[in-house]
Amino acid sequence: MGQSQDPERRTSRARDVIAAFLKDELESRLKKLTAEDSKRDALIARFQSDTWIESASIRVQQIQAVTHSVKAVHPKARGTSLYVDPTTMLPTSLVGSHVLGSSFISDIVGNAAVLDVYKFLKLEVDGRSLLSWLVADDQATLRALSDDEVKGRKWQLAFVGLMRDRDEAPTSHALAKQTYWLIGDDAADDEQYHLLAPLFATSLAQTVHGVLQEDRYGDANKAARAARRSNSAHEGVLHDYPALAVRKLGGTNTQNVSQLNAERGGVNYLLGSLPPSWDQNVPRHLWGVTSVFGSVFNHYGRVRPITRSMLRFLQRDPPPNMETRNRVDAYVGGLIDEMVSMAGEFQRGLPRGWTADSRCKLEPEERLWLDPWRAEQEGEFRSRWLFMDWPAQIGHRFGNWLNTRLESRFKLVGDIEHRRWQRELLVDEDVGGWAWQLRQLRTDLKASHYIAARGGAV
């Protein structure tokens, strides 16, 4: 008979797991008190098994297990969140929570101070959580909670209530999204609309996050990427997600949204929804080019329209205030985005080590920038790449390029503006930006996380 089929042993193991949990929780709190503190005895009494579980069965009402949360729409929204088992949903041809089947993770919303109760219910015994055993009405787990059957049953009902909808009627909130959906044929008839209050499919988002994390950073995909860079055969599958964006939920306090959101650090991936485009103005190689900060960058993507808009704005002689500064920063940010996108095309689209070809005439710092994977093996190139002075040199070149574009109309552009453009590039920490991409490369190449820049590290 396997372990999970032995009720007596499971009761014993569950009690051991519960005792270890309470011991750890108690010790973490006792460390904050001196040996003479009068609060120690009361704290120890609080963490006796019956006392703590009784308290937990009351406090659990302050949190709720959900699959669809309103808090992700807005952290201060107070409308209804729902727990809907994906196996009960009607299948459709579209991707939705129904595709999760029985292998889904429920989320927790409510009072963050009560999350120790959820931590308790997640404790695993024989491959399943305590909550899962209680939902299944497992008698062995009930006995582990208490020898008193009446008390154990009361606690079970309280804990299982975590997954039930609240008794009050569903409500929306002023900060939640609401959409009028036409269900008839006459858009002018108010009676032919349903008012929808969309919720965030948090369980589905968690599954998507797990898949993308593994596809992007897992050992299997790292091996596939290495094989592609070295043009060698590989039996695995390479996963790539171009134009991936990140939406951060919850600001500095991700727990305000939900437990799973906090575990993800607020990160929620958004897949690119545009068809791929091929810019015929971008050369497929850079043979004979001494610097991309010339005709290559000038004709890339949206560089020309952004530059023209910036020039038109500055020609109006705007006042030197915060609004003007923000407008100029937005233009410069757009140019940086184009520069990062252009570099990514060369980094991904050309074979590793292409800058070692005699036909490549790029300046040394631009070779380091546009051919980073050459640093995986080539000793001298790797040493120069790891020295990390070249990002500041690229920033200097970007500043020179932008000053040159502006000097044709504004003769007073000089060193002050140059330093501003350079620093704007080097501190671009937005997801997908210059500094963010450098950090990703440095992680992949096991390099220092220091970027040399005027005035300190980035």
PEURVEN-V192579 format. One record per run of one state. SS is the DSSP state (~ for helix, > for strand, _ for the rest). FROM is the first residue (numbers start at 1). TO is the last residue. Records with the same first field share a line. If there is no record, write none. Layout:
SS->FROM-TO  FROM-TO
This chain:
_->1-2  6-6  31-38  47-48  67-67  70-81  83-85  89-96  101-106  111-111  122-123  126-127  136-138  146-148  164-178  183-189  197-199  218-218  230-244  249-253  257-258  264-266  271-286  288-294  299-302  316-321  350-353  357-359  361-363  371-371  377-378  388-389  408-414  427-433  445-458
~->3-5  7-30  39-46  49-62  86-88  97-100  112-121  130-135  139-145  149-163  190-192  202-217  219-229  254-256  259-263  295-298  303-315  322-349  354-356  364-370  372-376  379-387  390-407  415-426  434-444
>->63-66  68-69  82-82  107-110  124-125  128-129  179-182  193-196  200-201  245-248  267-270  287-287  360-360
